[in-house]
Amino acid sequence: MNNTTTIIPGVSETTASFNNATDTTTIFPEQQAAMILWKFYTPGLLLLGGFGNLTTILVMRRFKDRNSSSQRLMLMALAVSDFLVLYVGAVRDWLLYGFNVEATPLVCMIQTWLTYAMGTISAWLLICVTVERMVAVKWPHKVRMVCSQRRTWMIIAVVVFSACAIHLPMVLGAGNDSGNYCDHQSLRNSSLAVVAGWVDVVISSIFPSLCLVVCDIILSLSLFKASASAAAASSTVYAISNTPGHKDSRRKRASKTTVMVLALSCMFVLLSLPVCVDMLWVSYCGDQLTDDPRMSAISELALAVTVLLWYTNSAVNFLLYCFTGTKFRNEFLSMMCCGVWNRHA
């Protein structure tokens, strides 16, 4: 069995080239399962993610609410980075692991750099969205001053530049170590490539996950308190009938936005951490995986599952927006129905 390795965002793994297997090669069920996942699950992700992220951008552009302009810009930038993650990284892995088709060394190096960078950008934009929501919940009177549109553009620019700059020297260095970036067997022995994988795991998954967990706890407590206050207020009779309705409507909109942000951050944590666990497993059991063909086959299946889960995170945000955001869902239906939905909603 011809074993090779690749640099996936956040992980340096062992995988097999099934298409080069000879008749005497033992193909384990785990390898067959991994091949099926790469060949058939990845196209579904590309279709869902391509449609979802492009639709998200179009729907967000239709919103006219100035109070949510900073969040809207962040979510649009997140959709762009997720789209690039899928159509740069997932396409390359689909062709490589599913059909053993490799790009030229230069194209391969650019694809890997962009995938690393876009993965980091998506993670930190999600942190920005969550922190902005936390500021809006905890300090609603200061959110316009802190989260202005100009500052939002500056934050997006800083995140994009920093992510691209951090990953560029690591990718170039790893390529120089082997002389050819697509020579995966040489990359496996590159110490810089291993360091690059660990750095990416920390800044793109572990640290963002910790930040999101802390923010989610704060938002969940705030949402619980808001729900308790709403229940208490509903049992009180107000002298002025219009004021309670206005406050109640505004509170409901804020709660739905908070639920949407919580869903996004929880989905990121659940789908990105398996890659970290897989990398730890390979780092500490690398010799055993190399010597034992069956363990190597299991490692290939783990690679496929964890990396495809990581890519899934870039494809499902649109579904979360539709399920948790009434305003987004209505705007999407209105766009698809050419405005007919709004007249009947």
RODO-2510 file (C-alpha; in nm, 4 decimals, decimal comma):
residues 345
     n   res          X          Y          Z
     1     m     0,0000     0,0000     0,0000
     2     n     0,1384     0,3333    -0,1024
     3     n     0,1077     0,5632     0,2008
     4     t     0,1248     0,9395     0,1594
     5     t     0,0501     1,2381     0,3774
     6     t    -0,1104     1,5731     0,3277
     7     i    -0,1343     1,8993     0,5137
     8     i    -0,5005     1,9569     0,5956
     9     p    -0,5943     2,2758     0,7843
    10     g    -0,4961     2,1952     1,1374
    11     v    -0,3696     1,8420     1,0834
    12     s    -0,0848     1,6423     0,9247
    13     e    -0,2160     1,2930     0,8590
    14     t    -0,1385     0,9586     0,6936
    15     t    -0,3597     0,8542     0,4053
    16     a    -0,3541     0,5933     0,1298
    17     s    -0,3664     0,6315    -0,2451
    18     f    -0,6386     0,3783    -0,3274
    19     n    -0,6239     0,4338    -0,6992
    20     n    -0,2638     0,3142    -0,7078
    21     a    -0,3368    -0,0046    -0,5137
    22     t    -0,2279    -0,3246    -0,6822
    23     d    -0,4149    -0,6555    -0,6834
    24     t    -0,1973    -0,7820    -0,3975
    25     t    -0,2778    -0,4839    -0,1768
    26     t    -0,5139    -0,5504     0,1123
    27     i    -0,7944    -0,2966     0,1161
    28     f    -0,9533    -0,2745     0,4584
    29     p    -1,3212    -0,1775     0,5083
    30     e    -1,2094     0,1452     0,6755
    31     q    -1,0244     0,2442     0,3599
    32     q    -1,3270     0,1690     0,1449
    33     a    -1,5456     0,3766     0,3766
    34     a    -1,2994     0,6653     0,3580
    35     m    -1,2975     0,6454    -0,0216
    36     i    -1,6787     0,6539    -0,0324
    37     l    -1,6853     0,9591     0,1939
    38     w    -1,4298     1,1474    -0,0153
    39     k    -1,5969     1,0611    -0,3460
    40     f    -1,9642     1,1068    -0,2632
    41     y    -1,9978     1,3184     0,0527
    42     t    -1,7683     1,5983    -0,0658
    43     p    -1,9741     1,6883    -0,3783
    44     g    -2,2828     1,7240    -0,1593
    45     l    -2,0926     1,9593     0,0691
    46     l    -1,9778     2,1642    -0,2291
    47     l    -2,3328     2,1985    -0,3641
    48     l    -2,4824     2,2847    -0,0252
    49     g    -2,2003     2,5184     0,0737
    50     g    -2,1834     2,6921    -0,2629
    51     f    -2,5565     2,7573    -0,2747
    52     g    -2,5805     2,8444     0,0952
    53     n    -2,2902     3,0869     0,1152
    54     l    -2,3749     3,2684    -0,2080
    55     t    -2,7395     3,2931    -0,1026
    56     t    -2,6349     3,4255     0,2381
    57     i    -2,4415     3,7076     0,0733
    58     l    -2,7370     3,7988    -0,1484
    59     v    -2,9858     3,7908     0,1394
    60     m    -2,7618     3,9938     0,3705
    61     r    -2,7277     4,2602     0,1027
    62     r    -3,1064     4,3067     0,1079
    63     f    -3,1168     4,3998     0,4768
    64     k    -3,1595     4,7717     0,5428
    65     d    -3,1459     4,7697     0,9221
    66     r    -2,8678     5,0052     1,0314
    67     n    -2,8686     4,8645     1,3841
    68     s    -2,7367     4,5313     1,2549
    69     s    -2,5047     4,6628     0,9821
    70     s    -2,1851     4,5526     1,1597
    71     q    -2,3165     4,2014     1,2166
    72     r    -2,4412     4,1852     0,8589
    73     l    -2,0957     4,2752     0,7247
    74     m    -1,9311     4,0143     0,9471
    75     l    -2,1700     3,7423     0,8324
    76     m    -2,1164     3,8345     0,4672
    77     a    -1,7387     3,8155     0,5149
    78     l    -1,7842     3,4815     0,6936
    79     a    -1,9846     3,3493     0,3976
    80     v    -1,7079     3,4543     0,1561
    81     s    -1,4355     3,2832     0,3601
    82     d    -1,6454     2,9675     0,4014
    83     f    -1,7091     2,9578     0,0266
    84     l    -1,3344     2,9783    -0,0414
    85     v    -1,2590     2,7081     0,2168
    86     l    -1,4887     2,4710     0,0303
    87     y    -1,3995     2,5565    -0,3270
    88     v    -1,0257     2,5758    -0,2649
    89     g    -0,9596     2,3174     0,0058
    90     a    -1,2436     2,0677    -0,0282
    91     v    -1,2183     2,0556    -0,4082
    92     r    -0,8470     1,9811    -0,3865
    93     d    -0,8974     1,7039    -0,1271
    94     w    -1,1897     1,5585    -0,3237
    95     l    -0,9734     1,5233    -0,6348
    96     l    -0,6668     1,4054    -0,4407
    97     y    -0,8214     1,1440    -0,2126
    98     g    -1,1165     1,0473    -0,4275
    99     f    -0,9502     1,0285    -0,7685
   100     n    -0,5742     1,0616    -0,6988
   101     v    -0,5556     1,3828    -0,9046
   102     e    -0,2857     1,6250    -0,7903
   103     a    -0,2348     1,9850    -0,8974
   104     t     0,1012     2,1276    -0,9981
   105     p     0,3375     2,2109    -0,7085
   106     l     0,2725     2,5866    -0,7335
   107     v    -0,1057     2,5493    -0,7508
   108     c    -0,0935     2,2947    -0,4690
   109     m     0,1028     2,5353    -0,2493
   110     i    -0,1365     2,8254    -0,3197
   111     q    -0,4396     2,6073    -0,2498
   112     t    -0,2993     2,4921     0,0827
   113     w    -0,2077     2,8455     0,1871
   114     l    -0,5541     2,9771     0,1008
   115     t    -0,7253     2,6903     0,2816
   116     y    -0,5193     2,7508     0,5963
   117     a    -0,5806     3,1259     0,5801
   118     m    -0,9534     3,1073     0,5028
   119     g    -1,0075     2,8559     0,7838
   120     t    -0,8434     3,0947     1,0298
   121     i    -1,0399     3,3899     0,8916
   122     s    -1,3712     3,2041     0,9317
   123     a    -1,2907     3,1121     1,2915
   124     w    -1,1964     3,4667     1,3942
   125     l    -1,4857     3,6289     1,2093
   126     l    -1,7177     3,4008     1,4053
   127     i    -1,5472     3,5173     1,7247
   128     c    -1,6079     3,8779     1,6175
   129     v    -1,9762     3,8065     1,5473
   130     t    -2,0166     3,6392     1,8872
   131     v    -1,8348     3,9160     2,0756
   132     e    -2,0423     4,1794     1,8945
   133     r    -2,3582     3,9983     2,0016
   134     m    -2,2317     3,9768     2,3588
   135     v    -2,1657     4,3525     2,3628
   136     a    -2,5153     4,4150     2,2252
   137     v    -2,6674     4,2009     2,5013
   138     k    -2,4572     4,3237     2,7937
   139     w    -2,4164     4,6881     2,6920
   140     p    -2,6959     4,7657     2,4422
   141     h    -2,6502     5,1420     2,4714
   142     k    -2,2834     5,1239     2,3691
   143     v    -2,3066     4,8757     2,0831
   144     r    -2,3450     5,1440     1,8135
   145     m    -2,0353     5,3239     1,9329
   146     v    -1,8211     5,0122     1,9776
   147     c    -1,9430     4,8203     1,6699
   148     s    -1,9631     5,0908     1,4045
   149     q    -1,9530     5,0065     1,0352
   150     r    -1,6119     5,1678     0,9927
   151     r    -1,4629     4,9667     1,2771
   152     t    -1,6181     4,6525     1,1368
   153     w    -1,4399     4,7023     0,8031
   154     m    -1,1141     4,7636     0,9904
   155     i    -1,1583     4,4448     1,1947
   156     i    -1,2290     4,2399     0,8827
   157     a    -0,9196     4,3832     0,7121
   158     v    -0,6994     4,3084     1,0148
   159     v    -0,8295     3,9500     1,0410
   160     v    -0,7756     3,8807     0,6698
   161     f    -0,4277     4,0338     0,6572
   162     s    -0,3125     3,8655     0,9793
   163     a    -0,4347     3,5196     0,8763
   164     c    -0,2748     3,5395     0,5324
   165     a     0,0519     3,6749     0,6745
   166     i     0,0767     3,4120     0,9503
   167     h     0,0312     3,1153     0,7184
   168     l     0,2376     3,2333     0,4213
   169     p     0,5901     3,1782     0,5654
   170     m     0,4890     2,8405     0,7125
   171     v     0,3539     2,7155     0,3821
   172     l     0,6537     2,8449     0,1858
   173     g     0,8957     2,6960     0,4369
   174     a     0,7269     2,3579     0,4316
   175     g     0,7423     2,3531     0,0548
   176     n     1,1098     2,4445     0,0526
   177     d     1,1927     2,1610     0,2946
   178     s     1,0758     1,8994     0,0478
   179     g     1,1552     2,0835    -0,2708
   180     n     0,8041     2,0114    -0,3937
   181     y     0,5010     2,1028    -0,1872
   182     c     0,2881     1,8218    -0,3303
   183     d     0,5481     1,5612    -0,2323
   184     h     0,3459     1,4522     0,0708
   185     q     0,5867     1,1824     0,1874
   186     s     0,8641     1,4411     0,2156
   187     l     0,6296     1,6821     0,3911
   188     r     0,5656     1,4237     0,6581
   189     n     0,9303     1,4429     0,7588
   190     s     0,9324     1,8218     0,7540
   191     s     0,9498     1,9610     1,1069
   192     l     0,8230     2,2975     0,9830
   193     a     0,5162     2,1320     0,8321
   194     v     0,4366     1,9711     1,1681
   195     v     0,4807     2,3050     1,3451
   196     a     0,2573     2,4722     1,0851
   197     g    -0,0148     2,2162     1,1525
   198     w    -0,0005     2,2715     1,5276
   199     v    -0,0005     2,6497     1,4938
   200     d    -0,3043     2,6293     1,2673
   201     v    -0,4877     2,4001     1,5106
   202     v    -0,4295     2,6426     1,7967
   203     i    -0,5264     2,9648     1,6179
   204     s    -0,8019     2,8174     1,3999
   205     s    -0,9717     2,5711     1,6324
   206     i    -0,8571     2,5352     1,9935
   207     f    -0,8307     2,9016     2,0939
   208     p    -1,1420     3,0120     1,8981
   209     s    -1,3377     2,7241     2,0528
   210     l    -1,2381     2,8314     2,4030
   211     c    -1,3360     3,1925     2,3287
   212     l    -1,6683     3,0841     2,1834
   213     v    -1,7466     2,8583     2,4801
   214     v    -1,6916     3,1476     2,7216
   215     c    -1,9024     3,3843     2,5099
   216     d    -2,1743     3,1195     2,4703
   217     i    -2,1988     3,0780     2,8469
   218     i    -2,2395     3,4535     2,8909
   219     l    -2,4964     3,4752     2,6114
   220     s    -2,6893     3,1748     2,7427
   221     l    -2,7122     3,3261     3,0901
   222     s    -2,8230     3,6575     2,9422
   223     l    -3,0838     3,4821     2,7273
   224     f    -3,2138     3,2931     3,0312
   225     k    -3,2411     3,6148     3,2333
   226     a    -3,4152     3,7901     2,9436
   227     s    -3,6657     3,5060     2,9156
   228     a    -3,7340     3,5222     3,2898
   229     s    -3,7819     3,8999     3,2711
   230     a    -4,0174     3,8631     2,9738
   231     a    -4,2253     3,6065     3,1647
   232     a    -4,2475     3,8382     3,4649
   233     a    -4,3368     4,1372     3,2477
   234     s    -4,6120     3,9475     3,0673
   235     s    -4,7931     3,8924     3,3981
   236     t    -4,7924     4,2645     3,4782
   237     v    -5,0646     4,4973     3,3553
   238     y    -4,9271     4,8150     3,1990
   239     a    -5,1135     5,1389     3,1882
   240     i    -4,9937     5,2192     2,8364
   241     s    -5,0775     4,9430     2,5915
   242     n    -4,8355     5,0351     2,3106
   243     t    -4,5148     5,0432     2,5124
   244     p    -4,5167     4,6816     2,6331
   245     g    -4,5808     4,5508     2,2815
   246     h    -4,2922     4,7511     2,1399
   247     k    -4,0537     4,6359     2,4107
   248     d    -4,1693     4,2770     2,3795
   249     s    -4,1173     4,2777     2,0016
   250     r    -3,7702     4,4246     2,0346
   251     r    -3,6816     4,1718     2,3052
   252     k    -3,7951     3,8834     2,0848
   253     r    -3,5823     4,0044     1,7919
   254     a    -3,2776     4,0326     2,0173
   255     s    -3,3391     3,6847     2,1590
   256     k    -3,3666     3,5295     1,8122
   257     t    -3,0419     3,6944     1,7053
   258     t    -2,8718     3,5635     2,0183
   259     v    -3,0015     3,2113     1,9481
   260     m    -2,8654     3,2320     1,5929
   261     v    -2,5199     3,3349     1,7150
   262     l    -2,5243     3,0601     1,9775
   263     a    -2,6114     2,8035     1,7092
   264     l    -2,3258     2,9213     1,4863
   265     s    -2,0652     2,9082     1,7610
   266     c    -2,1821     2,5720     1,8990
   267     m    -2,1737     2,4210     1,5500
   268     f    -1,8183     2,5483     1,5009
   269     v    -1,6989     2,3947     1,8281
   270     l    -1,8636     2,0581     1,7578
   271     l    -1,7349     2,0281     1,4003
   272     s    -1,3827     2,1686     1,4383
   273     l    -1,2595     2,0002     1,7568
   274     p    -1,2583     1,6443     1,6075
   275     v    -0,9695     1,7539     1,3825
   276     c    -0,7710     1,8511     1,6927
   277     v    -0,8402     1,5147     1,8564
   278     d    -0,7358     1,3334     1,5397
   279     m    -0,4123     1,5312     1,5199
   280     l    -0,3285     1,4483     1,8824
   281     w    -0,3933     1,0805     1,8120
   282     v    -0,1657     1,0775     1,5064
   283     s     0,1059     1,2762     1,6869
   284     y     0,1279     1,0316     1,9764
   285     c     0,0573     0,7100     1,7837
   286     g     0,2417     0,7851     1,4599
   287     d     0,4816     0,4881     1,4758
   288     q     0,2028     0,2420     1,5487
   289     l    -0,0040     0,3766     1,2601
   290     t     0,2891     0,3337     1,0226
   291     d     0,3792    -0,0190     1,1319
   292     d     0,0270    -0,1627     1,1605
   293     p    -0,1640    -0,1708     0,8271
   294     r    -0,5003    -0,2036     1,0028
   295     m    -0,4320     0,0974     1,2272
   296     s    -0,3182     0,2876     0,9205
   297     a    -0,6525     0,2096     0,7554
   298     i    -0,8385     0,3309     1,0644
   299     s    -0,6290     0,6472     1,0539
   300     e    -0,7368     0,7055     0,6943
   301     l    -1,1024     0,6782     0,7923
   302     a    -1,0476     0,9124     1,0871
   303     l    -0,8812     1,1599     0,8512
   304     a    -1,1782     1,1519     0,6143
   305     v    -1,4392     1,1868     0,8897
   306     t    -1,2717     1,4663     1,0860
   307     v    -1,1650     1,6744     0,7863
   308     l    -1,5064     1,6425     0,6209
   309     l    -1,6673     1,7489     0,9494
   310     w    -1,4384     2,0522     0,9423
   311     y    -1,5521     2,1311     0,5884
   312     t    -1,9152     2,0737     0,6892
   313     n    -1,8874     2,3690     0,9253
   314     s    -1,8323     2,5908     0,6208
   315     a    -2,1416     2,4552     0,4454
   316     v    -2,4204     2,4547     0,7050
   317     n    -2,4334     2,8152     0,8271
   318     f    -2,7047     2,8969     0,5744
   319     l    -2,9261     2,6251     0,7230
   320     l    -2,8694     2,7640     1,0726
   321     y    -2,9690     3,1121     0,9554
   322     c    -3,2923     2,9732     0,8090
   323     f    -3,3816     2,7634     1,1140
   324     t    -3,3004     3,0236     1,3811
   325     g    -3,3566     3,3574     1,2044
   326     t    -3,7133     3,4462     1,1105
   327     k    -3,6045     3,7671     0,9385
   328     f    -3,3404     3,5879     0,7319
   329     r    -3,5824     3,3100     0,6406
   330     n    -3,8526     3,5540     0,5303
   331     e    -3,6028     3,7570     0,3288
   332     f    -3,4740     3,4425     0,1606
   333     l    -3,8252     3,3259     0,0711
   334     s    -3,9101     3,6727    -0,0539
   335     m    -3,6013     3,6718    -0,2770
   336     m    -3,6783     3,3247    -0,4114
   337     c    -4,0468     3,4087    -0,4675
   338     c    -3,9751     3,7532    -0,6197
   339     g    -4,1405     3,9367    -0,3297
   340     v    -4,4637     3,7341    -0,3315
   341     w    -4,3846     3,5805     0,0073
   342     n    -4,3764     3,9177     0,1868
   343     r    -4,7214     4,0087     0,0622
   344     h    -4,8688     3,6879     0,2040
   345     a    -4,6530     3,6669     0,5198
***
